[in-house]
């Protein structure tokens, strides 16, 4: 979606990027009910459903969230985030 909105530029198709990342060791975490409940209960968080699900996924799984999203990075809650802009 970000590439369609011209907010990021990809040098390959989304499918090729995903396949490359998985081949490099990226592990996909499927969204489930516990993630949905966590996403819905994030206090003082962005109203963007995708941001909520992404953040709740990282929190529920204990994963590091690599993001350049200022709303997520500036959120006062507890999430193991790393600023991708640095």
MODELLER restraints for C-alpha pairs under 7 A, 6 or more apart:
rsr = mdl.restraints
at = mdl.atoms
rsr.add(forms.Gaussian(group=physical.xy_distance, feature=features.Distance(at['CA:2:A'], at['CA:8:A']), mean=5.78, stdev=0.5))
rsr.add(forms.Gaussian(group=physical.xy_distance, feature=features.Distance(at['CA:3:A'], at['CA:9:A']), mean=5.76, stdev=0.5))
rsr.add(forms.Gaussian(group=physical.xy_distance, feature=features.Distance(at['CA:3:A'], at['CA:10:A']), mean=6.79, stdev=0.5))
rsr.add(forms.Gaussian(group=physical.xy_distance, feature=features.Distance(at['CA:31:A'], at['CA:57:A']), mean=7.00, stdev=0.5))
rsr.add(forms.Gaussian(group=physical.xy_distance, feature=features.Distance(at['CA:35:A'], at['CA:53:A']), mean=6.83, stdev=0.5))
rsr.add(forms.Gaussian(group=physical.xy_distance, feature=features.Distance(at['CA:35:A'], at['CA:56:A']), mean=5.69, stdev=0.5))
rsr.add(forms.Gaussian(group=physical.xy_distance, feature=features.Distance(at['CA:35:A'], at['CA:57:A']), mean=5.71, stdev=0.5))
rsr.add(forms.Gaussian(group=physical.xy_distance, feature=features.Distance(at['CA:35:A'], at['CA:60:A']), mean=6.48, stdev=0.5))
rsr.add(forms.Gaussian(group=physical.xy_distance, feature=features.Distance(at['CA:36:A'], at['CA:53:A']), mean=6.75, stdev=0.5))
rsr.add(forms.Gaussian(group=physical.xy_distance, feature=features.Distance(at['CA:38:A'], at['CA:56:A']), mean=5.64, stdev=0.5))
rsr.add(forms.Gaussian(group=physical.xy_distance, feature=features.Distance(at['CA:39:A'], at['CA:52:A']), mean=4.92, stdev=0.5))
rsr.add(forms.Gaussian(group=physical.xy_distance, feature=features.Distance(at['CA:39:A'], at['CA:53:A']), mean=5.30, stdev=0.5))
rsr.add(forms.Gaussian(group=physical.xy_distance, feature=features.Distance(at['CA:39:A'], at['CA:56:A']), mean=5.04, stdev=0.5))
rsr.add(forms.Gaussian(group=physical.xy_distance, feature=features.Distance(at['CA:45:A'], at['CA:75:A']), mean=6.62, stdev=0.5))
rsr.add(forms.Gaussian(group=physical.xy_distance, feature=features.Distance(at['CA:46:A'], at['CA:71:A']), mean=6.70, stdev=0.5))
rsr.add(forms.Gaussian(group=physical.xy_distance, feature=features.Distance(at['CA:58:A'], at['CA:64:A']), mean=6.25, stdev=0.5))
rsr.add(forms.Gaussian(group=physical.xy_distance, feature=features.Distance(at['CA:58:A'], at['CA:65:A']), mean=5.85, stdev=0.5))
rsr.add(forms.Gaussian(group=physical.xy_distance, feature=features.Distance(at['CA:59:A'], at['CA:79:A']), mean=5.71, stdev=0.5))
rsr.add(forms.Gaussian(group=physical.xy_distance, feature=features.Distance(at['CA:64:A'], at['CA:80:A']), mean=5.23, stdev=0.5))
rsr.add(forms.Gaussian(group=physical.xy_distance, feature=features.Distance(at['CA:64:A'], at['CA:81:A']), mean=5.69, stdev=0.5))
rsr.add(forms.Gaussian(group=physical.xy_distance, feature=features.Distance(at['CA:65:A'], at['CA:80:A']), mean=6.15, stdev=0.5))
rsr.add(forms.Gaussian(group=physical.xy_distance, feature=features.Distance(at['CA:65:A'], at['CA:81:A']), mean=4.59, stdev=0.5))
rsr.add(forms.Gaussian(group=physical.xy_distance, feature=features.Distance(at['CA:65:A'], at['CA:82:A']), mean=6.12, stdev=0.5))
rsr.add(forms.Gaussian(group=physical.xy_distance, feature=features.Distance(at['CA:66:A'], at['CA:81:A']), mean=5.88, stdev=0.5))
rsr.add(forms.Gaussian(group=physical.xy_distance, feature=features.Distance(at['CA:66:A'], at['CA:82:A']), mean=4.90, stdev=0.5))
rsr.add(forms.Gaussian(group=physical.xy_distance, feature=features.Distance(at['CA:66:A'], at['CA:83:A']), mean=6.17, stdev=0.5))
rsr.add(forms.Gaussian(group=physical.xy_distance, feature=features.Distance(at['CA:66:A'], at['CA:84:A']), mean=5.61, stdev=0.5))
rsr.add(forms.Gaussian(group=physical.xy_distance, feature=features.Distance(at['CA:67:A'], at['CA:82:A']), mean=6.34, stdev=0.5))
rsr.add(forms.Gaussian(group=physical.xy_distance, feature=features.Distance(at['CA:67:A'], at['CA:83:A']), mean=5.51, stdev=0.5))
rsr.add(forms.Gaussian(group=physical.xy_distance, feature=features.Distance(at['CA:67:A'], at['CA:84:A']), mean=5.04, stdev=0.5))
rsr.add(forms.Gaussian(group=physical.xy_distance, feature=features.Distance(at['CA:68:A'], at['CA:83:A']), mean=5.53, stdev=0.5))
rsr.add(forms.Gaussian(group=physical.xy_distance, feature=features.Distance(at['CA:68:A'], at['CA:84:A']), mean=4.96, stdev=0.5))
rsr.add(forms.Gaussian(group=physical.xy_distance, feature=features.Distance(at['CA:68:A'], at['CA:85:A']), mean=5.66, stdev=0.5))
rsr.add(forms.Gaussian(group=physical.xy_distance, feature=features.Distance(at['CA:73:A'], at['CA:81:A']), mean=6.82, stdev=0.5))
rsr.add(forms.Gaussian(group=physical.xy_distance, feature=features.Distance(at['CA:73:A'], at['CA:83:A']), mean=6.98, stdev=0.5))
